[in-house]
Amino acid sequence: MESMGSNQVWILVDPPKGVRPVGCKWVYKRNLGANGEITTFKARLVAIGYTQRSRVDFEETYSPVAMAKSIRILLAIAAWYDYEIWQMDVKTAFLNGFIEEEIYMGQSEGFTIIERRTEVFRLQRSIYGHKQAFQSWNTRSDEVIRAYDFIKNDYGSFS
């Protein structure tokens, strides 16, 4: 919830007439240590994506994915030339993607603001579980990479 607040994922508004808000739910996870004991508990608020309607709540959902053989070739070349490979992780990646559609989501169970309980969230950014979350993150990451003067080639990767 802290990440969603700092990324300004939503604002509370009165629901527009005729709009059916997308549902949301909590997903819980526990991380286990090396010897099997529970080390941390995590909770994530996600949209119930299957309640979204095509051409109403979203248009496109396509997002490119690297082919396994492309990754294997990259690793083989790196091994051949003794290159170091670095990886990175973008924390709360999907919360960084902007959405173009107007999407409304009901307030979450346990985090309803009592004096504003009739209001709904108007999403300003993508959220886990939305159909367009992958695409909006891909669009945002493309923008950031292009800002460093990388150029996209015909096959979708940057050079």
Contacts in CASP RR format, 6 or more apart in sequence:
PFRMAT RR
TARGET T0000
AUTHOR 0000-0000-0000
METHOD contacts of the structure
MODEL  1
MESMGSNQVWILVDPPKGVRPVGCKWVYKRNLGANGEITTFKARLVAIGY
TQRSRVDFEETYSPVAMAKSIRILLAIAAWYDYEIWQMDVKTAFLNGFIE
EEIYMGQSEGFTIIERRTEVFRLQRSIYGHKQAFQSWNTRSDEVIRAYDF
IKNDYGSFS
1 45 0 8 1.000
1 111 0 8 1.000
3 91 0 8 1.000
3 92 0 8 1.000
3 95 0 8 1.000
4 10 0 8 1.000
4 45 0 8 1.000
4 95 0 8 1.000
4 127 0 8 1.000
7 92 0 8 1.000
7 95 0 8 1.000
7 96 0 8 1.000
7 125 0 8 1.000
8 124 0 8 1.000
8 125 0 8 1.000
9 95 0 8 1.000
9 121 0 8 1.000
9 123 0 8 1.000
9 124 0 8 1.000
9 125 0 8 1.000
9 127 0 8 1.000
10 105 0 8 1.000
10 121 0 8 1.000
10 122 0 8 1.000
10 123 0 8 1.000
10 124 0 8 1.000
10 125 0 8 1.000
10 127 0 8 1.000
11 121 0 8 1.000
11 122 0 8 1.000
11 124 0 8 1.000
12 107 0 8 1.000
12 113 0 8 1.000
12 116 0 8 1.000
12 119 0 8 1.000
12 120 0 8 1.000
12 121 0 8 1.000
12 122 0 8 1.000
13 104 0 8 1.000
13 119 0 8 1.000
13 120 0 8 1.000
13 121 0 8 1.000
13 122 0 8 1.000
14 118 0 8 1.000
14 119 0 8 1.000
14 120 0 8 1.000
15 21 0 8 1.000
15 104 0 8 1.000
15 118 0 8 1.000
15 119 0 8 1.000
15 120 0 8 1.000
16 104 0 8 1.000
19 104 0 8 1.000
21 104 0 8 1.000
21 105 0 8 1.000
21 106 0 8 1.000
21 120 0 8 1.000
21 121 0 8 1.000
22 47 0 8 1.000
22 48 0 8 1.000
22 49 0 8 1.000
22 51 0 8 1.000
22 52 0 8 1.000
22 57 0 8 1.000
22 103 0 8 1.000
22 104 0 8 1.000
22 105 0 8 1.000
22 106 0 8 1.000
22 130 0 8 1.000
23 47 0 8 1.000
23 48 0 8 1.000
23 49 0 8 1.000
23 51 0 8 1.000
23 105 0 8 1.000
23 106 0 8 1.000
24 45 0 8 1.000
24 46 0 8 1.000
24 47 0 8 1.000
24 48 0 8 1.000
24 105 0 8 1.000
24 106 0 8 1.000
24 108 0 8 1.000
24 127 0 8 1.000
25 45 0 8 1.000
25 46 0 8 1.000
25 48 0 8 1.000
25 108 0 8 1.000
25 109 0 8 1.000
26 43 0 8 1.000
26 44 0 8 1.000
26 45 0 8 1.000
26 46 0 8 1.000
26 108 0 8 1.000
26 109 0 8 1.000
27 43 0 8 1.000
27 44 0 8 1.000
27 45 0 8 1.000
27 46 0 8 1.000
27 128 0 8 1.000
28 41 0 8 1.000
28 42 0 8 1.000
28 43 0 8 1.000
29 41 0 8 1.000
29 42 0 8 1.000
29 43 0 8 1.000
29 44 0 8 1.000
30 38 0 8 1.000
30 40 0 8 1.000
30 41 0 8 1.000
30 42 0 8 1.000
31 38 0 8 1.000
31 39 0 8 1.000
31 40 0 8 1.000
31 41 0 8 1.000
31 42 0 8 1.000
32 38 0 8 1.000
32 39 0 8 1.000
33 39 0 8 1.000
44 128 0 8 1.000
45 108 0 8 1.000
45 111 0 8 1.000
45 127 0 8 1.000
45 128 0 8 1.000
46 127 0 8 1.000
46 128 0 8 1.000
46 129 0 8 1.000
47 105 0 8 1.000
47 127 0 8 1.000
47 128 0 8 1.000
47 129 0 8 1.000
47 130 0 8 1.000
48 129 0 8 1.000
49 129 0 8 1.000
49 130 0 8 1.000
49 131 0 8 1.000
52 58 0 8 1.000
52 103 0 8 1.000
52 130 0 8 1.000
52 131 0 8 1.000
57 101 0 8 1.000
57 103 0 8 1.000
57 131 0 8 1.000
58 101 0 8 1.000
58 103 0 8 1.000
58 130 0 8 1.000
58 131 0 8 1.000
58 132 0 8 1.000
59 100 0 8 1.000
59 101 0 8 1.000
59 132 0 8 1.000
60 132 0 8 1.000
60 135 0 8 1.000
61 131 0 8 1.000
61 132 0 8 1.000
61 134 0 8 1.000
61 135 0 8 1.000
62 135 0 8 1.000
63 134 0 8 1.000
63 135 0 8 1.000
63 137 0 8 1.000
63 138 0 8 1.000
64 138 0 8 1.000
64 156 0 8 1.000
74 85 0 8 1.000
75 85 0 8 1.000
77 83 0 8 1.000
78 84 0 8 1.000
78 85 0 8 1.000
90 96 0 8 1.000
90 141 0 8 1.000
93 137 0 8 1.000
93 141 0 8 1.000
94 126 0 8 1.000
94 127 0 8 1.000
94 128 0 8 1.000
94 129 0 8 1.000
94 130 0 8 1.000
94 133 0 8 1.000
94 134 0 8 1.000
94 136 0 8 1.000
94 137 0 8 1.000
95 125 0 8 1.000
95 126 0 8 1.000
95 127 0 8 1.000
95 128 0 8 1.000
96 125 0 8 1.000
96 126 0 8 1.000
96 137 0 8 1.000
96 140 0 8 1.000
97 125 0 8 1.000
97 126 0 8 1.000
97 133 0 8 1.000
97 136 0 8 1.000
97 137 0 8 1.000
97 139 0 8 1.000
97 140 0 8 1.000
98 124 0 8 1.000
98 125 0 8 1.000
98 126 0 8 1.000
98 136 0 8 1.000
98 139 0 8 1.000
98 140 0 8 1.000
99 123 0 8 1.000
99 124 0 8 1.000
99 125 0 8 1.000
99 126 0 8 1.000
99 130 0 8 1.000
99 132 0 8 1.000
99 136 0 8 1.000
101 132 0 8 1.000
102 122 0 8 1.000
103 122 0 8 1.000
103 123 0 8 1.000
103 130 0 8 1.000
104 120 0 8 1.000
104 121 0 8 1.000
104 122 0 8 1.000
104 123 0 8 1.000
105 120 0 8 1.000
105 121 0 8 1.000
105 123 0 8 1.000
105 127 0 8 1.000
106 120 0 8 1.000
106 121 0 8 1.000
107 113 0 8 1.000
107 117 0 8 1.000
107 119 0 8 1.000
107 120 0 8 1.000
107 121 0 8 1.000
113 119 0 8 1.000
123 130 0 8 1.000
125 136 0 8 1.000
126 132 0 8 1.000
126 133 0 8 1.000
126 136 0 8 1.000
126 137 0 8 1.000
127 133 0 8 1.000
130 136 0 8 1.000
142 152 0 8 1.000
145 158 0 8 1.000
146 152 0 8 1.000
150 158 0 8 1.000
150 159 0 8 1.000
151 158 0 8 1.000
151 159 0 8 1.000
152 158 0 8 1.000
153 159 0 8 1.000
END
